[in-house]
């Protein structure tokens, strides 16, 4: 069960391998990258190296000899952030032979954190961001309410019961702080990171006051911004920027902050069961973050932001590309009622679509051009 990989995800990677010499699958630890890669290479005679394993790393001590031996086979390099300097070697090898489908690279950090990849493999690599499970990927296996409660990490989402799921997430949080961050070369005291994560869980869905948050975490503002960047580049949080639209209104200019996986958020808030989640004051903000992550993953070519005016009118998510806009509001209600400010902003922006995402059974038009939709309709 835990080896489940949605076909839509596998197809996407396989198509990229037919076009590009190297394909990089990036995403948080334990989101299914290795499972996906092993499923793909099981159908071929590919070579798999786990770079967290010292024996596998040693096989690349003489990379030219290794590549010569396996030149006609797909080579999969897992946990590439362990050897970021290796990208210059890959660049030379790809320039010798630019056939598509030569390398499948997996990493638990963003391309910005693995800086050498962006610098050395430009034009030679296709990037695919792999998220934890999305609603559309597991709709046949999991209800939206279970996915929202447990989050999308496969071991958590597909656990036998809520207790096992919760225990896995608490272990994940501890391991991430104690092992994963140091493995990336960052030396952050575990108590400091633990305190910051708990604070971020309570700030989830709010605009960030960096000075106030830094004071609460007992660190300096520059240190806070550095730590937030690390959490963002390891796919743990999202800083959603404010929209850059000219509405002749005063707009809030601070980003909003979200923990990207709802299950991790709930573990930090000690929310173990669905009934407890609905009763928790954070439920609305949690639903908002859950919906936003699902939508952004489905609109990869669009730039995400949020919009809030100084008088409190707000749109939770604005997606823009080439002057085209799609607007989304998230409401944890069977009968959602947007504010007057929402309607005013929709009229000002004139988007291609405006949707209110709520836990409803079917879509309906609430107002001309404004639809209430269940998450699975996106």
N, C-alpha and C positions, 0 to 999 in steps of 0.2 A: 504493500500500500504506500509506504513512504518513498518508494522509488518512482512514484507517479510523475510523469512529465507531460504537460499538455501538448498535444500534437501541434497546435498553432505556434508554440515556442520552438519546437524542434524544426518545423518547416522553415521558420525564419532564419535560423542559423544555417541550415543546409543550403538555402538559396544564397546566402552571403558567401559561403565557401565556393560556390560556383563562379563568383564574380571577382573575388579578391584573394591575393596571395596569403594574407593573414586576416584572421577574424578574431577579435578580442571580445570575450563575454565578461563584462564587469558587473559586479553587484555585491551586496553584503555577504559576509560569511554565512554559510549554511542555508543559502537561498535556493540551492539546487544546481549550481553551475557544474560541479563535478559529475553529478548524476546525469545531467543533460549531455555533457561531453562523452561520458562513457557509453551512453545509449547510442550516440551518433557513431562513435568509433568502433562499437561492437559489430557494426555492419561492414567494416572495412578492415584492412590490415594495418591500422594506425599504431603509432608508438605513443605511449602515455608516460609522462614524467611528472611526479609530484615534487615540486621544488621545496616543499617543507621537509622532504626526506633527504637526509645527507647522502645516501647512496645514489639517489636519482640526480642530485645536484652534481655529484662527482662525475657522472657520465658526460657532463658538459664541460669538463676541464679542457678538453681539446675539441671545441665545437665544430671546427672544419671537418675533422675526421668523422665525427658523429653525423653531421649532415651529409657527407659523402656516402656514408653507409646506408642512410635511410632517405636518400634523395627522392625516391619514387613513392614515398609513403607520407601520409598526413602525420605530422608531429604535434602532439598536444602537450602544452606546458601549463601545468596547474600552479596556482598561487605565484604568479609572475612577480608580484611585488617583493618577493624574497630576493630577486635578482634584477633590480631595475637597470643595472648597468649592462645587462645582456641585450638590450634593444639595439645598441650599435652593431653588435654581431649579427643580429637578425636582419638589420638593414642591408648589410653587405651581402648576406646570403640571398636575400630576396632579389637584390639587384643583379645577382648572377643568374637567377632563374625566377622569372616573375609569373610562373604558372599559378593559376588560382588554386586555392585549397591546399596550400602547403603547410600552414601553421594554424592551429587553434589554440588561442592563448586565454587563460582564465585568471582573473584577478579580483581580489576583495577590496580594492581601492579604486577611486576614480582616476580617469586619465590625467587629471591635473596633479594628483598626488604622485602618480607614476610619471614624473615629468619627462623622462627620457623617451617614453613611447610617443608622446605628442611631437617631440622634437625630431626623433630619428626615423619614425615610420610614417610620416605624413605622406599621403597619397598611396601608401602600400598596405593599409590596414582598414578594415571595416569594424566599427565599434557597435556592440549591442549591449544595452543596459538590461540586465535581467533583474526584475523585481521579485520579491516574494509573491506568492500566488495572488492573482487578481480574480475578482468575482467571475468574469467571463470564462476564465480558465478552469475553474473548479465547480461551476454551477451544477454539474451533474453529480458531484460527489459531496458537496457541502452547501448548506444553506447560507444565505448572506449573513444571518445573525450569528452563526457559529464562526464564520470567517471574520466578521467584525470583532467578536469577542476574543478569538484566539490569535488573530493576525495571520499573515500569509506565509510565514516560514513553514516549510513542509512538515518538519517534525512536530511542530506545534499544531498546525492546522489539521493534520491527519492523525493526531494522537487518539488513543482508544477512548479517552474521557477528558473532561475539563481539568481534573487534578493532574493528570500526566502532562497535559499541555502547559499548565501553569508552572509546574516544576521544571519543564524543559526551558521555558523562557527565563526563569530566574537563574538557572545555570548558565544560559547564554549570556545574560547581562554580566554575571560575575566573570566568566571566561573572557568576554570582550575586554573588560577593564583590566584584568590581571595579565592576559597573555597577548591578545590581538593588538592592542595599542602599542605595547612595548616592541612587538615583532616588527612594527612599521617604523621603529626608530624614535618613538616619542616617549619621553620619560615624564609621565603625569602621575602624581601620587594618587593611589586608588581612592582614598577617602575624599579627595578633592573632586575626582571625576564622579564618584558616587553621589556626592552632594549636588553637583551640577546637574546630573541626570534627573534627580528627584525634583529639582527646581524647574527644569525644562518640562517635566511631566505636568507640573502645576501651571506652567506658562503656555501649555499647548493651545494653539489657536489664537494666541494674543499677539499684538504688536510688541516688539522688543524695545524696552528701555535698557540699553546696554549698561549704563552707569548703575541703575538700580539692581539689575541682575548680577552684575559683578560684585556689588557690595553684599548682596545676599549670599553669594558663593564664596565670599571672603578672598577674592582675587582681584587683580587690577583689570581695568577695562581692556587694555591691549592683550593681556593673557586670556581673558574671556573670549575675545574675538578669535584668537589663535585656536583655542579649544573648540569653539563652535565650528571653525573651518575644518578641523580634524574630524569631528562628528559628522559634518556634512559630506566630506570627501570619502568617508567610510559608509555612507548611505544610511546613517542612523537618524539624522534630522534633515529637515528641509527648511531653508529660510526663503519664504515666498516673498518676492520683491513687490513693492507698490507699483501700480500701473503708471506708465508714462504717457498719459493721454491729456490732451488739452481741452478741458471742460469749462475753463474760466471759473473754476471753483478751487478753494483751498483743499489740497489733498494731504492725507497722512503720508509721510515719507519714510517711516521706519518699516522694516520687513516684519512679517508675521512668522512665527516659529512653530513647527510641528515635529513631533516624533513620527517618522515615516511609517512605522509599522504599528497598527493599533494594538496588537497583542503585547508588544513591548511596553507601550504606554500603560496598558491595563495591569501588567505585571508590576510596574513601578508604582502604580496607585493602589496595589493590593486588591484589584477587582478580579475575582476568581470565577464568578458565575454571571450568566446573562441577566438574571433578575437584579443582581447587585449593580450591574452596569447601568441598567435603566434607571435605577434609583439614585445613581451618583450624580452630583452636580456637574461633573465633567462630561456627562454623556453627550450633550449637544456638540461640544468642541471635539470630542472623540469621533462622532459621526462625521463631522465636517472634514476632519483630517483623513478619515478612511475613504470618503467619497472623492476627495481631491486627489489622493494618490492613484485611485483607480482611473479617474478621468485623465490626468496628466499622462499616464502610461499609454493611453489610447490615442493621444494627440501629440505624438512625439515631435512633429514638425512645427508645432505652435509654441509661442513663448508664453509661459504662465505668469500671472501676477494676480494681485487683488486690488480692489478699489475701495477707498473709504474717504469720505469728505470730512472736513472739520466739524460739520454739524451732525455727523453720525450716520449718514447714508452710506450703505456698503453693498458691495458685490463680492461674494466669497472667492470666486475664481473667474478670471478673465483670460481667455486664450486668444492670442493675436498672431496673425501671419499675413504679411503683405497688405495690411489695412483691413483685413477681415477679422471679425470678432465673434466669439461664442461666449456667452455669459452663463454662469452657473451659481445658483444659491443652494445651500444645503440646509434642509430642515428635518429635524427628527420628530415628525408629526404625520399622522395619517391625514390630517386636514391642514396643510401648511398655509400660512397667511403672510406673505411678504409685506414689508413695510412700505409706506408711501415713498420713502427715499429710494427703494429698489426700483419702483416703477419709473421714478423721475430719471434715474441713471440709465435705465434701459431706453427711455425716450431720447436721452441726450446722445447715447452712443450709437443707437440704431444697429444692433448686431444682426448677424445672419441668423442666430438662434439665441433664445433665452430659455433656460430650463431651471426648474426647481427640483432637486433630487431629494426624494423622500421615501420612506418605507411604505409605499402604496402598492396595491396589487396590479394596477394597470395605469397607463398614461392617460391624461386628459388635459384639455386646454382650459387653463384657469382664466386667461385674459387673451384677447387677440394677440397671437404671436408669442405667448408665454405659456409653456407647458409644464405640468407636474409629471415627473417620470420616476419609475423605480430605477435603481442603479443598473440593473441588467439591461435596460433599454439604451444605455449610453454605448 
